[in-house]
Amino acid sequence: MQRAIPCMLIRGGTSKGAYFLASDLPQDVSTRNRVLLAIMGSPDKRQIDGLGGAHPLTSKVAIISPSSQPGCDIDFLFAQIGIEQPKVDTTPNCGNILSGVGAFALARGLIKANGPRTLVRVRTLNTGTIADLSLETERGLARAEGRARIDGVPGTSAPIAISFVDTEGSVCGALLPTGRAVDHIDGINVTLIDNGMPVIVLRAADVGRSGYESVDALNKDVELKARLETIRLAAGPLMNLGDVKDKVVPKIILVAPPQEGGALATRSFIPHECHNAIGVFAAVSVATAAALPGSPAASVAAMPQERERVVMVEHPTGEFSVSLTVGGSPDHPIVEKAGLLRTARILMDGAAFVPEAVFATPAKENT
């Protein structure tokens, strides 16, 4: 016997995930996690027996409910599902999957469209971050077709403008958990920063790389990946994250001077595979790091200097534009606001089937 659970597959930004109403999933966290692993087909490197796509960018879940916080419309819990390990990590946020929340909420009737453009305020339960999503709507639903293009996604779609209300220190407790723009780990200058996503930013040249290598070459670079993991494990406690051996945060971003007219070039590790592009909050965090005088990112970046600036973050498949509002002084800048443009599209609406045995409490949980 199998149990059917209503589910949507949505391409959000450069990721793809399974979206669920919280009320359709088990309330017990342990049972819920077993169900999500079964739905995605984990643990298995191909995820052949589930909906996962055998890559971190396609092994993601959104759990949605009406918000319990006044002034917010939707509560969103993000889950990164392990592929070869039975892990469900709700520590980080995901701005790409966030971009699909409005379309899901409209389709499930959690909110109502308000004319040709609808504003949805979303609280991310993982971090407490609040974001405003501005969607084009038609006939009560989110429009899918449009002229907006984002690198890493073929074709064009309707634009979704995302403004982040309070991402600074959402996971680590402070924008700079150590209070410094530059720290030294394993003989390398790094910036430990959290503007929506905990990341470690370092110059590619400092680990003997150009920062322009292909994704495939970096994924095969065993020596580099071992060095980056040493840095990541050392950074975890400094970022108030504790032992991060089994966590997907912090991410690591290698930076280099821009090649394509942007502000800087990046290669992002998530955390053990090189991203084909760059994550939403990782892009926001690295753009913020580039605004900090003396940081590794600032040392290679060609940064705009206006108060309202667009920071083009180059990545392996194009660029990601982050809008920053920067106040303070040149010596002590303050990033007051961050925003960006994403797109999303509902791919499938139906039911995910889970073997009934998955819902039974394992014997070891009874002891």
SVG drawing of the C-alpha trace seen along z (x, -y; Angstrom):
<svg xmlns="http://www.w3.org/2000/svg" viewBox="-9 -58 58 60">
<polyline fill="none" stroke="black" stroke-width="0.4" points="0.0,0.0 1.1,-3.6 -0.2,-6.9 -0.7,-9.8 0.5,-13.2 -0.5,-16.3 2.7,-17.8 3.8,-20.4 7.1,-20.4 8.2,-23.9 11.3,-25.3 12.3,-28.2 15.2,-30.3 18.0,-27.9 16.7,-25.1 13.8,-22.7 11.9,-21.4 8.9,-19.5 6.4,-21.9 4.0,-20.7 1.4,-22.2 2.5,-21.7 -0.9,-20.2 -0.4,-17.5 2.8,-16.2 3.2,-14.4 3.5,-16.8 6.1,-14.6 9.5,-15.8 11.1,-12.4 8.2,-10.9 8.1,-13.9 11.8,-13.5 11.4,-9.8 8.5,-10.7 10.5,-13.4 13.5,-11.1 11.2,-8.5 9.6,-11.0 12.9,-12.3 14.4,-8.8 17.2,-9.2 19.6,-7.8 20.7,-6.8 23.2,-8.6 20.7,-8.5 17.5,-9.0 16.1,-6.6 13.2,-5.6 12.0,-9.2 11.5,-12.7 15.0,-14.0 17.3,-14.7 20.5,-13.4 21.9,-16.8 21.7,-19.2 19.9,-21.8 17.1,-19.4 16.9,-17.7 15.0,-20.4 11.7,-20.7 9.4,-23.6 6.9,-23.2 4.3,-26.0 1.5,-27.2 -0.4,-30.4 1.8,-32.6 1.3,-32.8 3.1,-36.1 1.1,-39.3 2.0,-41.2 3.2,-38.1 1.2,-36.1 3.1,-32.8 5.4,-30.7 8.0,-28.8 10.2,-26.0 13.1,-25.0 14.6,-21.5 17.7,-20.4 17.4,-16.6 20.6,-14.6 21.3,-12.4 23.6,-9.6 23.0,-10.2 19.6,-10.1 19.7,-13.8 17.0,-16.4 18.7,-19.8 16.5,-22.7 19.4,-24.9 19.8,-27.0 17.5,-29.2 17.1,-29.0 16.3,-32.0 15.7,-30.1 13.0,-27.8 11.7,-30.9 10.9,-32.4 8.4,-29.6 6.5,-30.1 4.1,-32.8 3.0,-30.7 2.4,-27.7 0.4,-29.8 -1.8,-31.3 -2.5,-27.9 -3.4,-26.3 -5.6,-29.2 -3.6,-30.4 -3.6,-33.9 -5.6,-35.8 -4.3,-37.7 -4.5,-41.5 -4.9,-42.6 -2.1,-42.3 0.6,-42.4 0.5,-40.7 2.8,-41.3 3.4,-38.3 5.3,-38.7 7.0,-35.4 8.6,-34.5 11.3,-31.8 11.0,-29.6 14.6,-28.3 16.1,-31.7 13.3,-34.1 14.1,-36.0 11.2,-38.0 11.0,-38.7 8.6,-40.5 7.8,-38.7 6.2,-40.8 4.6,-38.6 2.7,-39.2 -0.7,-37.6 -3.5,-36.8 -6.9,-35.1 -5.9,-34.7 -2.7,-32.8 1.0,-33.6 1.9,-34.2 4.6,-31.9 5.2,-33.5 7.2,-36.7 10.3,-38.3 12.5,-38.0 15.7,-35.9 18.0,-34.6 21.3,-32.9 21.2,-29.1 17.6,-28.8 16.7,-28.4 14.1,-30.7 12.2,-33.5 9.5,-33.7 7.5,-36.3 9.7,-38.3 9.5,-37.9 11.1,-40.8 12.4,-39.8 13.3,-42.3 14.8,-41.0 13.7,-42.8 16.1,-41.4 18.6,-38.9 21.7,-40.2 22.9,-37.5 19.8,-35.4 21.7,-32.1 24.9,-33.1 23.5,-35.9 25.5,-38.7 26.5,-39.8 30.1,-39.2 30.0,-36.5 33.6,-37.3 33.1,-41.0 35.8,-41.3 35.8,-41.6 39.0,-39.5 39.9,-36.4 42.8,-34.0 42.2,-30.3 44.8,-27.8 47.0,-30.6 44.4,-32.2 42.5,-35.5 38.7,-34.8 35.5,-36.7 33.0,-34.9 29.7,-36.5 26.0,-35.8 23.6,-38.1 20.9,-35.4 23.4,-32.5 26.5,-31.7 29.4,-31.7 33.2,-31.7 34.6,-34.1 38.3,-33.7 40.4,-34.6 40.8,-31.7 44.4,-32.8 45.1,-32.1 44.4,-28.4 46.3,-28.3 43.4,-28.5 42.3,-31.1 38.6,-31.3 37.6,-30.7 37.9,-26.9 34.9,-24.9 32.5,-23.3 33.5,-19.9 37.2,-20.6 36.6,-21.9 34.4,-18.9 37.3,-16.7 39.8,-18.7 40.2,-16.4 43.1,-18.4 41.2,-21.7 38.1,-20.2 40.0,-18.7 41.6,-22.1 38.3,-23.9 36.7,-21.4 39.6,-21.9 38.8,-25.7 35.1,-25.1 35.4,-22.8 37.6,-25.4 35.1,-28.2 32.0,-26.5 32.6,-27.3 33.8,-30.8 30.5,-31.4 28.5,-30.2 27.5,-27.0 29.4,-24.5 30.5,-21.3 29.5,-21.6 30.8,-18.2 27.3,-17.0 25.8,-20.4 25.3,-22.1 26.4,-25.5 28.6,-27.4 29.1,-27.4 32.4,-28.4 32.9,-31.0 36.1,-31.5 36.3,-35.0 38.4,-36.5 38.5,-39.7 35.5,-39.9 35.9,-38.7 32.5,-39.6 32.0,-43.2 30.5,-42.3 31.7,-43.2 33.6,-39.9 33.8,-36.3 32.7,-33.5 32.9,-29.7 30.5,-28.6 30.7,-25.2 27.5,-24.0 29.5,-22.9 31.1,-19.9 30.0,-20.3 30.7,-23.3 27.4,-25.2 26.6,-25.5 25.6,-29.1 25.3,-30.6 22.6,-30.5 20.4,-33.5 21.5,-34.2 25.1,-33.2 25.1,-35.9 23.7,-38.5 26.3,-37.5 29.2,-37.7 28.0,-41.0 27.8,-42.3 31.3,-41.0 32.6,-42.9 31.3,-46.1 33.5,-45.7 36.9,-47.5 39.9,-45.3 38.0,-42.0 39.2,-39.3 36.1,-40.0 36.7,-43.8 40.4,-43.2 39.3,-41.7 36.0,-43.4 35.1,-46.2 32.3,-47.6 29.9,-50.4 30.1,-53.2 26.6,-54.6 24.3,-54.4 21.8,-52.3 24.0,-49.9 23.6,-46.8 26.3,-44.2 26.7,-41.8 28.1,-38.5 29.6,-36.4 29.3,-32.6 30.0,-29.6 26.8,-30.0 26.3,-33.8 25.7,-36.4 23.5,-37.1 22.5,-40.8 22.1,-41.8 20.7,-45.2 22.2,-46.8 21.4,-49.9 24.7,-51.0 24.8,-53.7 27.4,-54.6 30.7,-56.0 33.3,-54.8 35.4,-53.5 32.5,-51.9 29.8,-51.0 26.4,-49.6 24.4,-47.4 20.9,-48.6 18.8,-46.6 19.3,-43.8 17.1,-42.6 17.1,-40.6 15.1,-39.2 14.1,-35.6 11.6,-33.6 9.6,-30.4 7.3,-28.0 5.0,-25.3 6.0,-22.0 3.6,-19.5 0.7,-19.3 -0.4,-16.0 0.5,-13.5 3.7,-11.9 3.3,-8.3 4.9,-7.0 5.0,-3.4 2.8,-3.0 5.7,-1.3 7.6,-4.7 5.0,-6.1 5.5,-3.3 7.9,-4.3 11.1,-2.3 11.9,0.0 14.9,-1.9 12.8,-5.0 10.7,-3.1 13.6,-2.5"/>
</svg>
